[in-house]
Amino acid sequence: MNPRNDIRQKVRQVLGPLMGTALIAYFGYHAVQGDRGLIAWWNLRHGIEKADYELAAVTAQKKTLEHRVTLLRPESLDRDMLEERARAMLGVVHKDDLIVPDPSAETLSAAP
């Protein structure tokens, strides 16, 4: 046997598994780290959960605002709500009035 043929045969025996291992490593790395890999999927899921939480908070705030607007409509006017809004807008308070701050109303009345 020729020593050159022995070397070629050994290279062929090693080259196939080495190429296969390299391909598996390449695709495995990109399956985890790539643009559509597991880490990107986890980040996307976290972003969706965060957006759902923010949507629930905004929806609750919208319901509160809609309820307050309904109380100010002419067909269902609530005199207490009207007086509260007028006093808040004008900054008028009697000396005998008891003021109980509502944190949600402060953020709502601060809006332009």
SEVEX-120555 format. One line per 8 residues: number of its first residue (from 0); their letters; for each residue y, x, z of N, C-alpha, C. Coordinates in steps of 0.05 Angstrom, whole numbers, plus 32768, in hexadecimal, padded with zeros to 4 digits. Layout:
NUM) a) Y,X,Z,Y,X,Z,Y,X,Z  ...
//
This chain:
0) mnprndir) 7FE8,8010,8000,8000,8000,8000,8019,8011,8000  802B,8007,7FF3,8045,8014,7FF1,8056,800E,8009  8063,8021,8016,8074,801B,802E,808B,800A,8026  8094,800B,800E,80AA,7FFA,8005,80A2,7FDD,8005  808A,7FD7,7FFC,8080,7FBC,7FFB,807C,7FB1,8017  8073,7FC2,802A,8070,7FBA,8046,808B,7FB1,8051  80A0,7FC0,804B,80BA,7FB9,8056,80C4,7F9F,804A  80C0,7F9B,8030,80C8,7F82,8022,80B9,7F6A,802E
8) qkvrqvlg) 80A0,7F6E,8033,808F,7F58,803E,8099,7F51,805A  809F,7F65,806B,80A9,7F60,8086,80C4,7F53,8085  80D5,7F5B,8072,80F0,7F4F,8070,80ED,7F31,8068  80DB,7F2B,8056,80D6,7F0F,804E,80CC,7EFF,8066  80BA,7F0B,8076,80AF,7EFD,808D,80C5,7EF7,80A2  80D8,7F09,80A4,80ED,7F06,80B9,8104,7EF5,80AE  810A,7EF8,8094,8121,7EEB,8088,811F,7ECD,8088  8109,7EC1,8083,8106,7EA4,8083,810C,7E98,809E
16) plmgtali) 80FF,7EA0,80B4,8105,7E95,80CE,8122,7E9B,80D7  812C,7EB3,80CF,8148,7EBA,80D6,815C,7EA7,80C9  8157,7EA1,80AF,8169,7E8E,80A1,8167,7E72,80AD  814E,7E6A,80B3,814B,7E50,80C0,8159,7E4E,80DB  8156,7E63,80EB,8164,7E63,8104,8182,7E63,8101  818D,7E71,80ED,81A9,7E72,80E8,81B3,7E56,80DF  81A4,7E48,80CE,81AC,7E2D,80C6,81AB,7E1A,80DD  8197,7E1B,80EE,8196,7E0A,8105,81AD,7E0F,8118
24) ayfgyhav) 81B4,7E29,811C,81CA,7E30,812D,81E4,7E25,8121  81E8,7E28,8107,8200,7E1F,80FA,8204,7E01,80FD  81F0,7DF2,80F6,81F2,7DD5,80F8,81F3,7DCB,8115  81E5,7DD9,8127,81E7,7DD2,8143,8202,7DD6,814E  820F,7DEC,8147,822A,7DF2,8150,823E,7DDC,8147  823C,7DD5,812D,824E,7DC2,8122,8248,7DA5,812B  822F,7DA0,8133,8228,7D86,813E,8235,7D82,8159  823B,7D98,8167,8248,7D96,8182,8266,7D9A,817F
32) qgdrglia) 826E,7DAF,8171,828A,7DB7,8171,829A,7DAC,8159  828E,7DA2,8144,829B,7D9B,812C,82AE,7D83,812F  82BC,7D7D,8118,82CE,7D66,8118,82C1,7D4C,811F  82A8,7D49,8118,8299,7D31,811E,8282,7D36,8131  8285,7D4B,8141,8270,7D53,8154,8271,7D43,816E  8260,7D4B,8181,825E,7D3D,819A,8278,7D3E,81AB  8284,7D55,81AB,829D,7D58,81BB,82B3,7D46,81AF  82B5,7D45,8195,82C9,7D34,8188,82C3,7D17,818E
40) wwnlrhgi) 82A9,7D10,818F,82A1,7CF4,8195,82A8,7CED,81B2  82A3,7CFF,81C4,82AA,7CFA,81E0,82C8,7CF7,81E4  82D8,7D08,81D6,82F5,7D06,81D7,82FF,7CEB,81CC  82F2,7CE3,81B6,82FA,7CC9,81AA,82F3,7CB2,81BD  82DC,7CB3,81CA,82D4,7C9E,81DD,82E8,7C9D,81F4  82F0,7CB4,81FE,8303,7CB5,8214,831E,7CA9,820B  8326,7CB0,81F3,833F,7CA5,81E8,833E,7C86,81E5  8327,7C7C,81DD,8324,7C5F,81DA,8325,7C52,81F5
48) ekadyela) 8318,7C5D,8209,8318,7C52,8224,8335,7C52,822F  8343,7C67,822B,835F,7C69,8234,8370,7C54,8226  836C,7C50,820C,837C,7C3C,81FD,8375,7C20,8207  835B,7C1B,820D,8354,7C01,8217,8361,7BFB,8232  8362,7C0F,8243,836F,7C0C,825D,838D,7C06,8259  839A,7C15,8248,83B6,7C10,8242,83BB,7BF4,8236  83A9,7BEC,8225,83AB,7BD1,8219,83A9,7BBB,822E  8397,7BBF,8241,8394,7BAB,8257,83AE,7BAA,8267
56) avtaqkkt) 83BA,7BC1,826D,83D2,7BC2,827D,83E9,7BB4,826E  83EC,7BBA,8254,8401,7BAE,8244,83FC,7B90,8241  83E4,7B88,823E,83DD,7B6B,823B,83E5,7B5D,8255  83DF,7B68,826C,83E7,7B5C,8285,8405,7B5A,8288  8413,7B6F,8280,8430,7B6E,8281,843B,7B59,826D  842F,7B56,8256,8438,7B42,8243,8434,7B26,824E  841D,7B21,825B,8418,7B07,8267,842E,7B01,827C  8434,7B15,828D,8449,7B11,82A1,8464,7B0A,8294
64) lehrvtll) 846B,7B19,827F,8484,7B13,8272,8484,7AF8,8265  846E,7AF0,8258,846C,7AD6,824B,846F,7AC0,8260  8463,7AC4,8277,8465,7AB0,828D,8482,7AAD,8296  8490,7AC4,8299,84AC,7AC3,82A2,84BD,7AB6,828D  84B8,7ABB,8274,84C7,7AAF,825E,84C2,7A91,825D  84A9,7A89,8262,84A3,7A6C,8262,84B2,7A5E,8278  84B6,7A6B,828F,84C5,7A5E,82A5,84E3,7A5B,829E  84ED,7A6A,828B,8509,7A68,8283,850E,7A56,826B
72) rpesldrd) 84FA,7A4B,825F,84FD,7A39,8248,8509,7A1F,8251  851A,7A13,823F,8527,79FA,8247,8514,79E3,824F  84FD,79E1,8241,84EB,79CB,8247,84DC,79CF,8262  84DB,79E8,826C,84CD,79EC,8285,84DE,79FF,8297  84F7,79F9,8299,850A,7A0B,82A8,8504,7A0B,82C5  8501,7A22,82D0,84FD,7A25,82ED,8517,7A2F,82F8  8524,7A1E,8309,853E,7A24,8314,853E,7A3E,8324  852A,7A44,8333,8528,7A5C,8342,8528,7A75,8330
80) mleerara) 8519,7A73,831A,8517,7A89,8307,8532,7A8D,82FA  853F,7A77,82F2,8559,7A79,82E6,856E,7A86,82F8  856D,7A7D,8312,8580,7A89,8325,857A,7AA6,8329  8561,7AAD,832B,8559,7AC9,832F,8563,7ADA,8318  855F,7AD1,8300,8567,7AE1,82E9,8586,7AE3,82E7  8593,7ACD,82ED,85B1,7ACD,82ED,85BB,7AE1,8301  85B0,7AE0,8319,85BA,7AF3,832E,85B3,7B10,8327  859C,7B14,831B,8595,7B2F,8313,85A7,7B39,82FD
88) mlgvvhkd) 85AE,7B28,82EA,85BF,7B31,82D4,85DC,7B35,82DC  85E5,7B23,82EE,8601,7B25,82F7,8605,7B37,830F  85F0,7B3C,831D,85F2,7B4D,8335,8600,7B3E,834C  85FC,7B24,834E,8609,7B13,8362,85F4,7B0D,8378  85FC,7B13,8391,85EA,7B0D,83A8,85FC,7B03,83BE  85F4,7AED,83CB,8602,7AE3,83E3,85FB,7AF4,83FB  860D,7AF4,840F,8609,7B05,8426,85F1,7AFB,8437  85EA,7AE1,8435,85D4,7AD6,8444,85B9,7AD7,8435
96) dlivpdps) 85B9,7AE1,841D,85A1,7AE2,840D,858E,7AF8,8417  8575,7AF1,8417,8560,7B04,841E,8554,7B0E,8403  8555,7B28,83FF,854C,7B34,83E6,8531,7B40,83EA  851D,7B37,83DB,8502,7B42,83DC,84FD,7B4E,83C0  84FD,7B69,83BE,84F9,7B75,83A4,84DD,7B72,839A  84DB,7B6D,8380,84C2,7B6A,8372,84C0,7B82,835F  84AE,7B95,8363,84AD,7BAD,8352,84A9,7BA6,8335  8499,7B92,832F,8494,7B8C,8313,84AD,7B7F,8306
104) aetlsaap) 84BD,7B70,8316,84D5,7B64,830B,84EA,7B79,8305  84EA,7B8F,8315,84FE,7BA4,8311,84F9,7BB2,82F6  84E0,7BB7,82F0,84DA,7BC4,82D6,84DF,7BB1,82BF  84DB,7B97,82C4,84DF,7B83,82AF,84FD,7B7F,82AA  850D,7B7E,82BF,8529,7B79,82BC,8538,7B92,82B2  852B,7BAA,82B4,8538,7BC2,82AB,8537,7BC5,828C  8525,7BB5,8280,8523,7BB6,8263,853B,7BAA,8256  8545,7BB5,8240,855D,7BAB,8233,8559,7B90,8227
//
